[in-house]
Each structure stands twice: as structure tokens, then as C-alpha cells.
Amino acid sequence: MSEALFAFSPLRALASSGVRSYGADQRQQRRTNPELELGSRTPLEGFLDWALETPARAAPCSVSFGVWARHGVRGTFPDAADFQRHVAALSAGVLPSRGLALRCFDGPPSAFQRVPLIVFATLLDDPSCVQELSTWDAAPRALWQAAAQGGLSEALLASRARRVFALVADRLFARPGVYASPAMLAEFVAFGQRYTLSARTPADEWLSHHARRGALTLADVAALEQLWSALTGRRAA
């Protein structure tokens, strides 16, 4: 749901990427790869072990780089240049030994950059929120794809997003100052009113502007940032 709620990467080089969240699309692809768990190893040792266990794209068939290096494939073995290219193509997801890492949403516009923090801090801290969310069915892969492709245009994602914002809003107003300062609360309310309650995302703002103009410029980006800052009562940088 958060992939859709905070979708904000529909562009590549100021042109449409064809999805609401290019970041979500890329994260979904990386989720099919193994995570790097360090355990007792140093970061370098852990990375090298992980790199050797990862499939080598340049190998003649689908094997890990370590297997290719030790046993060869069809009589061929990799050289140092092959390993350099292999490592350069990797994107390692490192799991922390403590704490919580969230890799499930795009970075929002600067005017709304604290909204994900407010949402997750509130949901994870409040037992009743955790209890309700734990009853929701796990999202199937098709729903992840819908989140990347269409943001909140999918009805179930839009419904869940509105429910999440309602839960968070109840806690924010019941416990003022606990989870959010007045300025942070203004960001949360402005984001909810402009996007979540209307089943829209910041990505939709980019794309509608792009559709009207046929292109986006850096001046357009600055104008949208000013608009978002005005909605939250902040001055644009």
C-alpha cells in the first residue's frame, strides 16, 4: 500500500517512465534477489561472499559467479574484468542487525518529506493500529505491480490508503505533539486532503502537468515545489 500511497517517481529525465512509481517497479525487481545478511562477517567479507553467490549475467549459463570461477562453464572461466563488471551491476540490499529499515516508498516532495515518518511512526507505535493492520491480507504480487503502475487508481489500494490516513489522523489529534509538531501535522493534513482522500498521489500531479504541457522543465519542477510548500504553509527554499 505504501508503494502506491507515496508514489513519486513517474519520470525519467523529465519524461514519463510509463509507471506512477519507477522506484517501486525497481524495488519489486530487487525483491527477487537475495538480501545480504552480514552476520559475524565484516561488510566487505559479507559483500564478497554475496557477490560470489549471486548469478553472473555474463556467464554462458545461469550459475553463480563463484561456481563459474571455481568450475568454469563450457570450458570458460571469468577474469578480473568479468568480476569488475559483475560487481558493478549488483545492487546489494543490506539488512540491519538492529532497528527497522523501510524500503517501501518513494521519497516525497520536500514539502511532504516528513509525512511517511509520521505515518509509520504512528502506526508502529500504537498497538491498536498494529492489531488492525495485521488482520489485512498480504498483498499479492499483482497488487504490488498495480501500486507501481497506477498508484492509488486501484480501488483496494485507495481504500487501504484512506483507512491508514484515518487511523493516523485519529492518533495525531488525540495525542497532539506526541507524533508530530504543528508544522508536521500541517504537512500530513495537506497531503491527505490533496492526494490520499482523492485517490491521487504526487506522481499524478507530475503526470497531469506533463500531459498539459507535453514536457517538463526545471522551471516546472520549481513551480510545483512552490505550490506544495504553499499548501503546507511553508516557504519554498
Secondary structure, 3 states (H helix, E strand, C coil): CHHHHCCCECEECCEECCCCEHHHHHHHHHCCCCCECCCCCCHHHHHHHHHHHCECCCCCCCCEHHHHHHHCECCECCCHHHHHHHHHCCCCCECCCCCCCCCCCCCCCHHHCCHHHHHHHHHHHCHHHHHHHHCCCCCCHHHHHHHHHHHHHCHHHHHHHHHHHHHHHHHHHHCCCCCCCHHHHHHHHHHHHHCHHHCCCHHHHHHHHHHHHCCCCHHHHHHHHHHHHHHHCCCCC
